[in-house]
Amino acid sequence: MIDDARVLALIPARAGSQRLPGKNLRPFNGRPLIDWTLDAALGASAVDAVAVTTDDPAVAALAAAHGATVIDRPAALAGADASVFDAIAHALGVIGGDWDYVALLQPTSPLRTAADVQGAVALCHAQSAPAVVGVSPPPKPAAFHRRVTDGLIGPAGDLDDLRVINGAIYVGRPDRLAADRRFDVPGALAWLMPAERGWDIDTAAEFAAAEAAIRG
C-alpha cells in the first residue's frame, strides 16, 4: 500500500505464443522467465496483492507456489487477438474489492526491478496522473537518427527527448483503463528506465540477448 491507495500487480501470462512458444516457463538464467516478474511484483512494498491471469496450468502452479493469486483466464480472453484490457477487467471482477491502481507487469520484461514497480506506482500516486508508462532510451543515440526523404538523407531534428515504450511496466487507474482502454493517455507520465532493464522479449534472439545482458 502507498498512503491509503490499494495497488494490484497483475501479471498476464497466457499459454499461447506464436513467436516464442512456452516463453513464460522457459529457463532464463536458470529460472523460469515469469519468476523474475513475480519477484519484482512481490518485492515492491507499494503492491498490496499480486495476481497472475493465465490459461496455463503450469504457470498457475508456479504462481501459486510464489504466493500469488491465480486467475483462470477463459479461452475467449487467451487467444492471440485477445485484449489485455479485457483480461484486466476480468481479473478485477474475479478478485473483487476496490483498487486504486493496477500495475501491469508482463513476464517478457524480466529485468525490471521491484524498485521500478515501486517508483512507477509512487510517481502515479504523487502526481495524481492517470497512468505511468515505462520507457527507455532508443537503441541508438539521437546522433545516429536521420530523416530520409525521396532517398536523400537529412537531419533528423531534435530527438534528444525520444524514448521507447519498453513494455516493462504500466500503471493505471482501473476506472480510466476501463474507459480509455490504453495507458498512454493525455497526462500519462513516463517512468524512465535504462535500456538494460527495459528488455521486452518476444523472440528467441531477444531471449538470448537479454540473458547475455544479465550475465554481463
C-alpha angles and dihedrals in degrees: 000000000000112000102317095324119116117220128198118196108207122193115195110208113163118177099236122084121165098194101034112021116209092008097148091064098031110122110259112189089337099315134080110274094240091055090075093056092045089054092050093049095045092046096057111095092204090065116091098184137011120210132180118206109203147143092207115099092203092053089046091054092049092048092049090050088057091052097254123140111252120219116194104225113214119236091249089064097040104066126106091259096046116125118240088216090061088050090051092050091048092049093049090050092052095046095042126190130091120299126185096194140018117205108200110205118183117209089225090076102065097160097062109108138221086251089059091052092046093047096047093050092045091050093051091049098043094049096038087233123171090230146346123218128196113240136177135191114272118266091256126042118253091257090069095055121097136175115234118204122174089343094306120122113225138166115296095219125227108343099152091110094046113127134173123232097237101194092230099115139007124179123190145154112257095230093051092045090053092050101038101029090208139078100214094074125148107287095026114143131219126239103206116218130176115254092250091063095041101070115144108195117207104139138044090250092054090047091054093045093050091049089051090050094054092047090052 
